């Protein structure tokens, strides 16, 4: 139903790679055809593991994701390379790839370094419901410690690990 060679076809190829990785080629041949306006050769490709993966067959699986969305480190790193270093997508993919593929290079966000109290939750509204602290802390491991996302996620310490709250040099003042 979709003509080959167009942006729509290319975007479906990329989605299919993520949705059914078992059917995807194990090398970078899946990138063929992505140079016609949708994905182009980048000058400075995203390299989450500049020294290579410790184990290219290790599995990468974001927290809260179905196991059928898992991919190997080799595939994850090939997919990251289609994005420019420093781009939003690269910054998103970097910590996820590093935790699984090159843990020595990872700089994970530690929301609760001393652990979470059993059963601790972050109260939510009627629409969202409560969030389980252990899940929030797990998601933090897939954020870079120096990212704005990590900094923003540390609000969870008030509910999940109040003993880990550290005063900042220049605290926000409301007055």
C-alpha positions as CSV (number, residue, x, y, z in Angstrom):
1,X,0.0,0.0,0.0
2,X,3.0,2.3,0.4
3,X,5.4,3.1,-2.4
4,X,9.1,2.2,-1.9
5,X,11.7,4.9,-1.7
6,X,9.6,7.6,0.0
7,X,9.7,9.2,3.4
8,X,6.6,7.2,4.5
9,X,8.2,3.9,3.5
10,X,11.4,4.8,5.2
11,X,9.6,5.7,8.4
12,X,7.8,2.4,8.4
13,X,11.1,0.6,7.9
14,X,12.5,2.3,11.0
15,X,9.3,1.5,13.0
16,X,9.4,-2.1,11.8
17,X,13.0,-2.5,12.9
18,X,12.0,-1.5,16.4
19,X,8.7,-3.5,16.4
20,X,10.1,-6.8,15.0
21,X,13.8,-6.8,15.6
22,X,14.0,-10.6,15.2
23,X,13.2,-10.1,11.5
24,X,15.7,-7.3,11.0
25,X,19.1,-7.9,9.6
26,X,21.9,-8.3,12.2
27,X,24.1,-5.8,10.3
28,X,23.5,-2.3,9.2
29,X,22.0,-3.3,5.8
30,X,18.6,-2.3,7.2
31,X,19.7,1.3,6.7
32,X,19.7,0.9,2.9
33,X,17.3,3.4,1.3
34,X,17.3,5.8,4.3
35,X,19.2,8.4,2.4
36,X,16.4,9.9,0.3
37,X,15.3,12.7,2.6
38,X,14.3,10.9,5.8
39,X,17.6,9.7,7.2
40,X,20.8,11.0,5.7
41,X,24.5,10.3,6.4
42,X,25.4,12.3,9.4
43,X,28.7,14.1,9.8
44,X,29.2,13.2,13.4
45,X,27.3,10.0,14.2
46,X,26.0,9.3,17.7
47,X,28.4,6.9,19.5
48,X,27.1,5.9,22.9
49,X,30.0,3.5,23.2
50,X,33.1,5.1,21.5
51,X,35.3,2.1,22.6
52,X,32.7,-0.4,21.3
53,X,30.3,-2.7,23.1
54,X,31.6,-5.0,25.8
55,X,29.2,-7.6,24.4
56,X,27.5,-6.9,21.1
57,X,24.9,-9.6,21.7
58,X,23.9,-8.2,25.1
59,X,20.2,-7.2,25.2
60,X,19.0,-3.6,25.4
61,X,15.6,-3.2,26.9
62,X,14.2,0.1,28.3
63,X,12.4,-0.2,31.6
64,X,8.6,-0.7,31.3
65,X,9.0,-2.1,27.7
66,X,7.8,-5.4,26.4
67,X,10.5,-8.0,25.9
68,X,9.6,-8.1,22.2
69,X,11.0,-4.6,21.9
70,X,14.5,-5.7,23.0
71,X,17.4,-5.5,20.6
72,X,21.1,-6.4,20.7
73,X,23.8,-3.9,21.5
74,X,25.0,-4.2,17.9
75,X,21.6,-3.2,16.7
76,X,21.1,-0.5,19.3
77,X,24.5,1.1,18.4
78,X,23.8,0.9,14.7
79,X,20.5,2.6,15.2
80,X,22.1,5.3,17.3
81,X,24.6,6.0,14.6
82,X,21.9,7.4,12.2
83,X,21.5,10.3,14.6
84,X,23.9,13.3,15.0
85,X,26.0,13.3,18.1
86,X,24.4,15.8,20.6
87,X,20.9,15.5,19.1
88,X,17.9,14.9,21.3
89,X,17.6,11.3,20.0
90,X,21.3,10.6,20.7
91,X,21.0,12.0,24.2
92,X,18.0,9.8,24.7
93,X,19.6,6.7,23.3
94,X,23.0,7.2,25.0
95,X,22.3,6.2,28.6
96,X,20.1,3.2,27.5
97,X,22.8,1.8,25.3
98,X,25.6,2.5,27.8
99,X,24.0,0.7,30.7
100,X,23.6,-2.5,28.6
101,X,26.5,-2.3,26.1
102,X,29.4,-0.4,27.7
103,X,28.6,0.0,31.4
104,X,32.1,1.4,32.1
105,X,31.1,4.5,30.2
106,X,27.7,4.9,31.7
107,X,26.9,7.8,34.1
108,X,23.5,6.9,35.4
109,X,21.2,9.2,37.3
110,X,21.0,8.0,40.9
111,X,17.7,9.3,42.3
112,X,17.9,7.4,45.6
113,X,21.5,6.3,46.1
114,X,20.7,4.7,49.5
115,X,17.7,2.8,48.3
116,X,13.9,3.2,48.4
117,X,11.6,2.4,51.3
118,X,9.5,-0.7,50.7
119,X,6.2,0.3,49.2
120,X,7.1,3.9,48.9
121,X,4.9,5.8,46.3
122,X,4.7,9.2,44.8
123,X,1.1,10.4,45.2
124,X,-0.7,11.1,41.9
125,X,-4.0,12.6,40.9
126,X,-7.1,10.6,40.0
127,X,-6.1,10.4,36.4
128,X,-2.5,9.3,36.8
129,X,-2.6,7.4,40.1
130,X,0.3,6.8,42.3
131,X,3.8,6.1,41.0
132,X,5.9,3.3,42.6
133,X,9.2,4.7,43.8
134,X,11.2,1.7,42.8
135,X,10.0,2.1,39.2
136,X,10.9,5.8,39.2
137,X,14.4,5.0,40.5
138,X,14.8,2.3,37.8
139,X,13.9,4.8,35.1
140,X,16.5,7.1,36.5
141,X,19.2,4.6,35.7
142,X,18.5,5.1,32.0
143,X,19.1,8.9,32.2
144,X,22.5,10.6,32.2
145,X,23.4,12.0,35.6
146,X,24.2,15.4,34.1
147,X,20.9,15.7,32.2
148,X,18.1,18.0,32.9
149,X,15.8,15.0,33.1
150,X,17.8,13.6,35.9
151,X,17.8,16.9,37.8
152,X,14.0,17.1,37.4
153,X,13.5,13.5,38.5
154,X,15.1,14.1,41.8
155,X,11.9,15.6,43.1
156,X,11.0,12.0,43.8
157,X,13.5,12.0,46.7
158,X,10.9,13.8,48.8
159,X,8.6,10.8,48.7
160,X,11.0,7.9,48.0
161,X,14.2,8.6,49.9
162,X,14.0,11.8,51.9
163,X,17.4,11.0,53.6
164,X,19.1,11.4,50.2
165,X,18.0,15.0,49.7
166,X,21.0,17.2,49.4
167,X,20.9,21.0,49.7
168,X,22.1,22.8,46.6
169,X,24.5,25.8,46.5
170,X,22.0,28.2,45.1
171,X,18.5,27.0,46.1
172,X,15.4,28.2,44.3
173,X,13.7,31.0,46.3
174,X,10.0,31.8,45.9
175,X,10.3,35.2,47.5
